[in-house]
Amino acid sequence: MSNHQWSEADDIVAFYLYRFGTALLPCEMPAIAEQRGIKLGSMKMRIGNFKAHAGAGRLGNIARQSVQVFERYKDTPEPQLRDKAFPGLSQSTRAGVGLK
């Protein structure tokens, strides 16, 4: 994989993982990152940027797009953010299919 160009949708996924982790998802972060074409380390760094923006981490230099995603979705309840981050998940989990 080469350098990934982060889309807003990618940032929303990373923001969901920052806020809620994978406990309510049918797969773990490595599978989510791979499905999106993002290196696991890059995904973890993006999550670290969200943590730092919230004042709890050490990373800096957060992308403007990530700041906008943070501010737009920081108060969004988990079910709504999950639907936004993983739009196919709600239909597929009802059918018994996960992200794998």
Sequence and secondary structure as in RCSB ss.txt:
>XXXX:A:sequence
MSNHQWSEADDIVAFYLYRFGTALLPCEMPAIAEQRGIKLGSMKMRIGNFKAHAGAGRLGNIARQSVQVFERYKD
TPEPQLRDKAFPGLSQSTRAGVGLK
>XXXX:A:secstr
       HHHHHHHHHHHHHTTTTSSS HHHHHHHHT  HHHHHHHHHHHHHHTTS S     HHHHHHHHHHTT
  HHHHHHHH TTHHHHHHTT    
